[in-house]
Each structure stands twice: as structure tokens, then as C-alpha cells.
Amino acid sequence: MIRPLLLLAALLASPLPAFAQGWVTKQKAELQFLDKITARVTRLEAEVGKPLTYGTLEILVGACRTRPSGEVPDSTAWLEVLDSRRPGETMFRGWMFASAPAVSMMEHPVYDLRVLDCR
């Protein structure tokens, strides 16, 4: 299980990455999941700091940011993803960008995950 308080404390203690400075902090991330077996696409909203379960995945959004109005639209979210079938192994940890999902992808045999927006 992801420890939300430890993760949140680590994020708050560390300085914002250069790309996130000047961005607007939001409290919810809109995520899109693809089940590669059934070809089902699902959109879910995840609150920052609260674990979300989808299939065998447990997802924790540590931060969600968007660019200010007047700039090129984009959103980015810091995610930690675990799979209940692979205890102790982190499937993904890092920043995922809505405008460039291929830059930072989660590699999983059954699911694809991407950030759509922050609200």
C-alpha cells in the first residue's frame, strides 16, 4: 500500500522542479486508463493525496499542476503506481505530462495510463 502522508511530506519538502515553477496547483487529476485485454477506455478523477484503485493498480497522485491561462495549455501530475500482482514493485513513479504522454510512460502488460488534465 502506498503511504500517502510520507509521499506528501517528501513532495512538500522538495523544491518544485524547474518545469513546474509558475504552474498553477490543482487538487484533482483526470486520468485515462486503457485495459489492453478488453480494449476498454476509462476516465477517472483522482484527488491529490488519496489513493485510487483501478483493476490491479493502486494510483496515488502526489501533485497536479496546469499552466496559467494565457500560456500554451498543458497539465502534469506526479504519480506513483503499484500493482497488487507485483508486491513491492513500483510500476511507475514520476511526472506524467498530458501534452506528451510518450515522454514519461508507465510500462505495464495490461494497462496504459495517461494524464488528461488537472482541475
Backbone as CSV, one residue per row, in Angstrom:
resi,resn,N_x,N_y,N_z,CA_x,CA_y,CA_z,C_x,C_y,C_z
1,MET,0.837,-1.190,0.000,0.000,0.000,0.000,0.877,1.247,0.000
2,ILE,0.472,2.227,-0.719,1.200,3.486,-0.781,0.953,4.244,0.520
3,ARG,1.978,4.861,1.013,1.852,5.645,2.245,1.694,7.112,1.870
4,PRO,0.443,7.595,1.771,0.191,8.952,1.271,0.862,10.043,2.082
5,LEU,0.884,9.933,3.400,1.456,11.004,4.216,2.961,11.118,4.004
6,LEU,3.654,9.989,3.876,5.099,10.032,3.621,5.393,10.628,2.254
7,LEU,4.606,10.232,1.267,4.777,10.750,-0.084,4.521,12.251,-0.126
8,LEU,3.442,12.681,0.497,3.094,14.090,0.511,4.167,14.904,1.224
9,ALA,4.670,14.401,2.338,5.723,15.099,3.076,6.981,15.244,2.215
10,ALA,7.335,14.199,1.479,8.512,14.256,0.609,8.324,15.274,-0.501
11,LEU,7.130,15.316,-1.087,6.869,16.279,-2.157,6.901,17.713,-1.655
12,LEU,6.345,17.947,-0.469,6.309,19.291,0.082,7.695,19.758,0.513
13,ALA,8.542,18.827,0.951,9.879,19.178,1.414,10.822,19.486,0.258
14,SER,10.578,18.887,-0.901,11.476,19.096,-2.032,11.042,20.321,-2.839
15,PRO,12.012,21.034,-3.416,11.649,22.186,-4.243,10.957,21.725,-5.514
16,LEU,10.145,22.606,-6.072,9.470,22.278,-7.328,10.492,22.127,-8.436
17,PRO,10.291,21.150,-9.318,11.178,21.055,-10.475,11.066,22.327,-11.307
18,ALA,12.091,22.617,-12.062,12.118,23.854,-12.850,10.903,23.981,-13.756
19,PHE,10.451,22.856,-14.366,9.318,22.937,-15.275,8.017,23.281,-14.561
20,ALA,7.914,23.024,-13.259,6.660,23.228,-12.542,6.571,24.610,-11.893
21,GLN,7.648,25.372,-11.925,7.605,26.698,-11.322,6.760,27.617,-12.194
22,GLY,5.860,28.343,-11.561,4.960,29.222,-12.296,3.682,28.528,-12.740
23,TRP,3.576,27.242,-12.490,2.380,26.499,-12.840,1.369,26.624,-11.704
24,VAL,0.100,26.392,-12.012,-0.984,26.516,-11.038,-1.272,25.138,-10.427
25,THR,-1.266,25.075,-9.101,-1.527,23.818,-8.393,-3.023,23.537,-8.365
26,LYS,-3.394,22.329,-8.690,-4.791,21.879,-8.672,-4.924,20.695,-7.724
27,GLN,-6.160,20.338,-7.374,-6.392,19.276,-6.390,-6.888,17.960,-6.971
28,LYS,-7.206,17.933,-8.274,-7.704,16.703,-8.891,-7.045,16.496,-10.245
29,ALA,-6.786,15.219,-10.551,-6.226,14.857,-11.851,-7.234,14.003,-12.599
30,GLU,-7.432,14.307,-13.865,-8.265,13.462,-14.714,-7.327,12.486,-15.418
31,LEU,-7.552,11.198,-15.171,-6.696,10.146,-15.703,-7.472,9.285,-16.685
32,GLN,-6.781,8.767,-17.663,-7.396,7.858,-18.630,-6.647,6.529,-18.591
33,PHE,-7.412,5.456,-18.450,-6.862,4.107,-18.391,-7.306,3.340,-19.633
34,LEU,-6.416,2.513,-20.150,-6.749,1.599,-21.231,-6.450,0.192,-20.742
35,ASP,-7.464,-0.660,-20.749,-7.279,-2.078,-20.471,-6.953,-2.721,-21.811
36,LYS,-5.727,-3.183,-21.980,-5.273,-3.723,-23.261,-5.929,-5.061,-23.601
37,ILE,-6.459,-5.754,-22.608,-7.104,-7.041,-22.837,-8.509,-6.848,-23.413
38,THR,-9.282,-5.944,-22.799,-10.669,-5.729,-23.221,-10.828,-4.542,-24.171
39,ALA,-9.790,-3.742,-24.333,-9.811,-2.515,-25.139,-10.758,-1.462,-24.558
40,ARG,-11.061,-1.569,-23.276,-11.942,-0.612,-22.614,-11.136,0.599,-22.140
41,VAL,-11.633,1.786,-22.486,-11.027,3.037,-22.046,-11.901,3.609,-20.940
42,THR,-11.257,3.996,-19.829,-11.975,4.525,-18.671,-11.325,5.819,-18.228
43,ARG,-12.138,6.818,-17.963,-11.652,8.085,-17.400,-12.078,8.149,-15.951
44,LEU,-11.123,8.499,-15.083,-11.412,8.644,-13.656,-10.764,9.917,-13.134
45,GLU,-11.376,10.463,-12.097,-10.827,11.637,-11.448,-10.201,11.197,-10.130
46,ALA,-8.967,11.618,-9.892,-8.242,11.246,-8.678,-7.880,12.500,-7.899
47,GLU,-8.160,12.476,-6.608,-7.793,13.602,-5.752,-6.337,13.472,-5.332
48,VAL,-5.659,14.602,-5.248,-4.273,14.616,-4.811,-4.198,14.091,-3.380
49,GLY,-3.301,13.125,-3.165,-3.076,12.581,-1.830,-3.985,11.440,-1.420
50,LYS,-4.965,11.088,-2.257,-5.881,9.993,-1.924,-5.701,8.851,-2.926
51,PRO,-5.401,7.640,-2.440,-5.199,6.513,-3.358,-6.453,6.189,-4.167
52,LEU,-6.233,5.772,-5.405,-7.299,5.380,-6.315,-6.950,3.987,-6.831
53,THR,-7.951,3.110,-6.896,-7.728,1.765,-7.406,-8.429,1.598,-8.741
54,TYR,-7.698,1.023,-9.694,-8.260,0.670,-10.992,-7.710,-0.706,-11.345
55,GLY,-8.586,-1.689,-11.436,-8.142,-3.064,-11.690,-7.187,-3.504,-10.599
56,THR,-5.996,-3.924,-10.986,-4.993,-4.335,-10.008,-4.046,-3.199,-9.639
57,LEU,-4.281,-2.005,-10.207,-3.403,-0.864,-9.955,-3.880,-0.041,-8.776
58,GLU,-2.921,0.466,-8.016,-3.202,1.466,-6.986,-2.407,2.703,-7.372
59,ILE,-3.110,3.817,-7.555,-2.507,5.047,-8.050,-2.621,6.120,-6.983
60,LEU,-1.531,6.826,-6.764,-1.551,7.967,-5.862,-1.037,9.170,-6.637
61,VAL,-1.856,10.215,-6.692,-1.448,11.468,-7.321,-0.836,12.317,-6.217
62,GLY,0.449,12.617,-6.359,1.147,13.412,-5.354,1.036,14.905,-5.601
63,ALA,0.846,15.297,-6.858,0.709,16.707,-7.221,0.096,16.778,-8.612
64,CYS,-0.617,17.859,-8.872,-1.208,18.071,-10.196,-1.134,19.567,-10.497
65,ARG,-0.573,19.912,-11.639,-0.369,21.316,-11.982,-0.742,21.574,-13.443
66,THR,-1.236,22.782,-13.698,-1.548,23.226,-15.056,-0.823,24.534,-15.315
67,ARG,-0.680,24.852,-16.582,-0.089,26.143,-16.924,-1.129,27.234,-16.713
68,PRO,-0.674,28.427,-16.365,-1.614,29.538,-16.178,-2.320,29.891,-17.480
69,SER,-3.498,30.496,-17.351,-4.218,30.922,-18.553,-3.354,31.933,-19.307
70,GLY,-3.456,31.919,-20.599,-2.639,32.793,-21.431,-1.385,32.111,-21.942
71,GLU,-1.066,30.940,-21.391,0.080,30.165,-21.864,-0.427,28.944,-22.620
72,VAL,0.476,28.251,-23.288,0.111,27.030,-24.009,-0.462,26.040,-22.997
73,PRO,-1.687,25.530,-23.231,-2.305,24.630,-22.256,-1.512,23.336,-22.080
74,ASP,-1.349,22.928,-20.833,-0.721,21.656,-20.504,-0.990,21.349,-19.040
75,SER,-0.928,20.096,-18.706,-1.068,19.646,-17.321,-0.016,18.592,-17.061
76,THR,0.404,18.505,-15.814,1.353,17.485,-15.405,0.986,16.987,-14.019
77,ALA,1.186,15.713,-13.788,0.873,15.133,-12.482,2.015,14.225,-12.046
78,TRP,2.316,14.278,-10.742,3.295,13.358,-10.160,2.512,12.151,-9.678
79,LEU,2.844,10.973,-10.207,2.103,9.751,-9.903,3.014,8.677,-9.329
80,GLU,2.434,7.868,-8.463,3.078,6.638,-8.008,2.066,5.527,-8.241
81,VAL,2.479,4.492,-8.984,1.566,3.409,-9.360,2.155,2.073,-8.907
82,LEU,1.339,1.312,-8.169,1.698,-0.033,-7.724,0.712,-1.022,-8.332
83,ASP,1.126,-2.278,-8.435,0.264,-3.343,-8.943,0.169,-4.417,-7.867
84,SER,-1.066,-4.780,-7.503,-1.259,-5.774,-6.440,-0.709,-7.145,-6.830
85,ARG,-0.524,-7.391,-8.120,0.049,-8.666,-8.575,1.570,-8.701,-8.442
86,ARG,2.165,-7.553,-8.221,3.628,-7.459,-8.098,3.984,-6.700,-6.817
87,PRO,3.776,-7.326,-5.660,4.042,-6.648,-4.384,5.495,-6.173,-4.280
88,GLY,5.645,-4.990,-3.744,6.976,-4.434,-3.538,7.604,-3.808,-4.773
89,GLU,6.950,-3.898,-5.919,7.486,-3.340,-7.162,6.663,-2.125,-7.572
90,THR,7.329,-1.018,-7.778,6.658,0.193,-8.238,6.609,0.163,-9.761
91,MET,5.400,0.254,-10.312,5.219,0.221,-11.767,5.605,1.555,-12.414
92,PHE,5.335,2.646,-11.692,5.669,3.974,-12.212,5.771,4.930,-11.042
93,ARG,6.757,5.813,-11.116,6.884,6.906,-10.149,7.526,8.066,-10.878
94,GLY,6.800,9.180,-10.945,7.361,10.360,-11.589,6.293,11.277,-12.165
95,TRP,6.749,12.265,-12.922,5.859,13.230,-13.552,5.375,12.691,-14.887
96,MET,4.091,12.858,-15.144,3.495,12.461,-16.413,2.827,13.713,-17.003
97,PHE,3.068,13.962,-18.289,2.573,15.167,-18.959,1.404,14.849,-19.880
98,ALA,0.369,15.688,-19.823,-0.797,15.489,-20.689,-0.435,15.707,-22.157
99,SER,0.391,16.699,-22.442,0.701,17.046,-23.832,1.721,16.105,-24.479
100,ALA,2.444,15.346,-23.668,3.480,14.468,-24.211,3.527,13.159,-23.416
101,PRO,2.521,12.311,-23.572,2.477,11.082,-22.771,3.638,10.136,-23.030
102,ALA,4.253,10.209,-24.202,5.360,9.306,-24.522,6.653,9.688,-23.803
103,VAL,6.733,10.910,-23.279,7.943,11.357,-22.595,8.165,10.560,-21.315
104,SER,7.101,10.268,-20.614,7.196,9.562,-19.339,6.023,8.594,-19.255
105,MET,6.262,7.356,-19.671,5.177,6.373,-19.762,5.285,5.319,-18.666
106,MET,4.127,4.769,-18.328,4.091,3.614,-17.442,4.104,2.373,-18.328
107,GLU,5.040,1.476,-18.062,5.095,0.227,-18.816,4.431,-0.866,-17.998
108,HIS,3.332,-1.393,-18.524,2.562,-2.425,-17.836,1.975,-3.365,-18.891
109,PRO,1.937,-4.663,-18.626,1.433,-5.601,-19.633,-0.064,-5.513,-19.906
110,VAL,-0.841,-5.000,-18.936,-2.300,-4.980,-19.100,-2.854,-3.569,-19.264
111,TYR,-2.286,-2.593,-18.578,-2.875,-1.253,-18.548,-1.954,-0.190,-19.129
112,ASP,-2.576,0.793,-19.785,-1.918,2.045,-20.134,-2.580,3.125,-19.299
113,LEU,-1.816,4.123,-18.929,-2.315,5.211,-18.101,-1.766,6.514,-18.648
114,ARG,-2.637,7.521,-18.724,-2.161,8.851,-19.107,-2.941,9.925,-18.370
115,VAL,-2.290,11.063,-18.193,-2.901,12.233,-17.550,-3.584,13.035,-18.646
116,LEU,-4.836,13.410,-18.406,-5.573,14.233,-19.366,-5.606,15.704,-18.954
117,ASP,-5.807,15.945,-17.642,-5.981,17.326,-17.185,-5.877,17.384,-15.673
118,CYS,-5.696,18.585,-15.165,-5.752,18.846,-13.727,-6.857,19.855,-13.480
119,ARG,-7.616,19.635,-12.429,-8.754,20.518,-12.105,-8.673,21.021,-10.677
